[in-house]
Amino acid sequence: MELEASGVTVRFGGIRAVEDVSLRLAEGEIVGLIGPNGAGKTTLVNVLSGFQRPRTGQIRVGGENARGWSAHAFARRGVVRTFQAVRLFSGLTVAENVETALLSTGVGRAAARTRARDILGYLHLAERADMGASALSYGDERRVGIARALAMEPKFLLLDEPAAGLNIGEAEELGKTIAGIRDDFGCGTLVIEHNMALVTNLCERLHVLATGRTLAEGTPAEVMSNPAFKDAYLGAAA
Ligand code: ATP
């Protein structure tokens, strides 16, 4: 089963945020979506998860045309995303934050409670379950964001800069967690990430955007040796 974007274009007024981009994500693989600031990465993830309608192009989920689907419809079909800034309900406990994600997709209250505990245990957050979400450390807050996504049993998990703000040790730990999720749940994972060490270790394939267009794609080794990538990416980083 695949999540597939073909020929996707998004414009905001005169800005070409995403221009004719095609990308495929299969279950069980981890793909890195990289590129300089403003390249269109978040916009593409928004399109792939129903948070943004493309101006042209098509999204298919398991071969089904997703035209007109709401974000909830994407989630029900297993396309689940996280946000750059984790949006937890500060007045609720950690477990309740995971439960609300499940309730919003129509899971019953008792099942939501059980599944939330299971997933928090899996992510080594069991002892945080009854804590108020506002008392979490930054790193744990980000893990709860992933727990909310994972509780929804994704077939495709789209992670928007999951390592942002983490230190090197925490980022490495997160890389292991993401690889473990793929191994244990078999979902296809798309990771927006600026940390090149993390993406090259973690991802089978990379898709590079620059000013809305696909600049390069392939294995990390192929992308690293691609002259267009070297020019644009090292130029942007300098
Ligand atoms: P970053 O790495 O900084 O998060 P990005 O690669 O995710 O960047 P996007 O956030 O997708 O890039 O933005 C792509 C372009 O579209 C940028 O020029 C941005 O300013 C613009 N843009 C994004 N969202 C909107 C919006 N809602 N309205 C207007 N312009 C937008």
Residues whose N, C-alpha, C, O or C-beta is under 5 A from the ligand:
A	BS01	ATP	F12 A17 G35 P36 N37 G38 A39 G40 K41 T42 T43
